[in-house]
Amino acid sequence: DAERDTFLFDTFPEDFMWSSATSAYQIEGGWNEDGKGVSIWDEFSHDPTLIYGGQSGDVACDSYHKWRDDIEILKEMKLKAYRFSISWSRLLPDGTVNSINEAGIRYYNELIDGLLEANIVPVVTLYHWDLPLNLHKKYGGWLNVAIVQDFNNFAKLCFMRFGDRVKNWITLNEPWVVAQLGYGSFVKAPGILGDGMKTYIAAHNLIKAHAAAWHTYDNEFRAKQGGIVGISLNCDWAEPYKRTNPVDVEASNRLLQFFIGWFAHPIFVDGDYPEIMKTRIDNKSRLQGYTESRLPKFTEEEKQFISGTSDFLGLNHYTTTYTAPAPEDNSVPPGWGKDNGVQKWFNKKWPGSGSGWLKGVPWGIRRLLEWLKEEYNDPDIYITENGFSAREPENLDDTGRVQYYMSYINEVLKAIKLDGVKVKGYTAWSLMDNFEWAAGYSERFGLYHVDFNNPSKPRRPKLSAKLYTTIVENNGFQEESHGTLEMYLDP
Ligand code: GBH
């Protein structure tokens, strides 16, 4: 473990993709402008009891009008790529291809062209949680298999209209959050506290929708457009409380399978859920008196269809927890947490952030990357999100975030250089402070500060933006002469 605490002075591979990210609902505003339809997040955040301070993304960073400013700050940081998402309801107001909103198409065309002009690669997420409300009202959104066709149509429209210039696609952002927090808790839209079944049904349809979009690209666009299509999965590292205790190690593995394996096993391994998920949920369902398992089953045909449908693994990673077995709980109502039977907690010494769920544990990302390499047959990995929050008001001197980025990016470097993990890119979340879902504007993740009280929403670089720029310019951490943190902050 000596390496674990030593800083590695070295550079990243030549073509390493340095990036930063945002998502449509969190930055755009313009929620009902120029023909945009309503999404489940518009509706969710218009209920003042669900969001911190009754806030919403109605205006947010106003990137619907200020996207040129966003490109400017990407240029200031010398970034190679920008990950943003397309608002489904801005293109398709009722979620279906029955009516296309050309003003929405124009908005993303301008953004994409502006990025390319600035030599910045657009990385486009198709779904970052803002489902057209109509699809939710009409048939229950992700709970209905009809969504697979509608998502596929939306994806196809994006490939058709933007694929001549966009070569990097992410189908879904964090299906775990969509399924578990959207349909298993009140935390995220549509805020349905499920019954230990809905969360698995939503996930089932998310996986099918992802696979359908990947096949559409593969069959109809890849030869001509030559891009890649992947998925962004979120996962915390699960550190066994005692590495010498087999049940803690088992708990760690079990949590990882329930967390990322839920989606990655079907997509990257064999079209089906991890064995441990099937066994545990089948068993508990029986004990709880269900006539069928709460975990839906894929047909053989569906397994074939799903397996191998990603050109890379997108990883959103923020933090680490300790893990140990929880006492078995077969009580009803059931849920994902009881199903996995793992208890998790933080070490009190891990530095806290502005979010209760996020502690800075840099070595966790290296261990997770190594686990993913083993588990999924050494895939290309893009880190599509990593970042650190502070509570408002935050000044520009964000040394906690500087520390976080320095150490996490260095652990990614170790994963590449010492463990041989094929990490192709790194994305800082987020380009600028934005609408942090249920936390509103109270938790800030930006490299750039945004003054939300000022109608022109000015963006100003924090210290972390300067640090990140230096790392990007050096393509890593240069030898000795750059041996101190101060060197990185000195312009
Ligand atoms: C990312 O999710 C999102 O993709 C991005 O939109 C968001 O802004 C960013 O994180 C920062 O939050 O205590 O039950 O509310 C990261 C994964 C999973 C982390 C859900 C927060 C909340 C757990 N997220 N988790 S809860």
Boltz pocket constraint, residues with backbone or C-beta under 6 A from the ligand:
constraints:
  - pocket:
      binder: B
      contacts: [[A, 23], [A, 26], [A, 173], [A, 174], [A, 177], [A, 181], [A, 187], [A, 234], [A, 316], [A, 318], [A, 357], [A, 385], [A, 429], [A, 435], [A, 436], [A, 445]]
      max_distance: 6.0
